[in-house]
Amino acid sequence: MRTKSMMLVVGLLFFSMTSIFANVAKTEKIKVYGNCGMCKTRIEKAANSVKGVTKATWDSEDLMLTVTFDDTKTTAIKIEEAVAKVGHDTDNAKATDKTYNALLGCCQYDRPVKK
């Protein structure tokens, strides 16, 4: 009887821990405007600087940032705001004109127009 009780307790602990940590890592795709390899480096560095981000990869072909993060430490909007601070617009966060204009010419993408 004691062994069954112990196995039940261990099983419940395992299930509880799995449930707690199951939703921590989240992966999202975020549209980020940019053009070149320097943009890629800047965008990924900005995203990775956000506490809780574990991986960020930007694709210049489809303009998508794939980011994996701990959703108990940050949110997608915080990541977008960090990227906008270095000069790259997203659908939810816009870089300031001053920051955008400070980008090198090859990095100055066609800015999206708000509808």
N, C-alpha and C positions, 0 to 999 in steps of 0.2 A: 504494500500500500504506500509505503514511504517513497519508493522509487517512482510510482505513478504520479504522486503529488509533486515530486521534484521535477519530473519531466514536464508536467503541466505548467509549473512556475517558469521553467526555462523557456518553454514554448511561448508563453504569454509575454515574457520579456523580449524575446526575439521579435515577435509580431509587433510589439509596441515600438521597439527601436526602429524597425523597418518602416513603420507608418510615420514616425516622426521625421526620419531622414529622407523619405521618398520624395517629398515635394520641395526639398531644398534646392537642388540643381535644376535650373530652368534654362532652356535654350530658346532664343527668339531671333527672328530676322527683322532687321531695321533698315529702311531705305536711307542711305546716306549719300549725299551728292559730292562728287569729286571726279578727278580725271586720271591721275597718274600714280606712279610708284611712290612719289613723295607724299601724295594724298593718303595712300594706303598706310604708309608708316605712321603718319600723323593721326589718322583716324583710329588705327589699332592701338597706338600708344595711349590716346585719350580714353578709349573704352577700357583698356586694361588698367588704367590708373584709378578707376572707380572701385572702392572697397567692395569685395564680394564677387567681382568678375574673375572668372578662372580662364576664359579663353575668348578671344575676339579675332575674327578674320573678315576682312573686307574684300569683296570681289568687284573689280573695276568694270567688269562686263555688265553685270546686272545691278550694280550700285547697292548691293545688299551686304550689310554687316551681320554676320552670324555670331551671336554672343551667348556664351554660357555663363550663368551667374547664380549666386546663392540668393534666392528671393526673400530670405529673411534679413539680408543685409543691404539690398539695393533693389531698384526697380528699373524697368526699361526706360522710363522717362528721365531718370537720373543719368543713365548712360547717354541718352540722346542730348541732354543738356551739357554733359562733359564734351561730347563731340562738337557741339555747336560753339562752345567756348574757344575751340581751336580753329574755327572758321568754316565748318562744314554743316550745311543745313540738313535737317531730317524732316520728316512729315510733321513732327510735333515740336521741334525746337529750331529756331532760326539763329544763325550767327549774326552778330552785330555787323553793320556795314563796315565799321572800322576794322574789325578782325578779318572779314572777308577780303577787303581791299588790300590788306597787308600780305595776303597770300601771293606767292610767285605767280606770274602770268599763266604758266602751264597748269596751275592748280585752281585758277579761277573758272569754275564751271558755270554753266547757264543756270542761274538761280530759278527755282520753281516759283511760279506766281500763285499766290493764294487765291482760291476760288471764292 
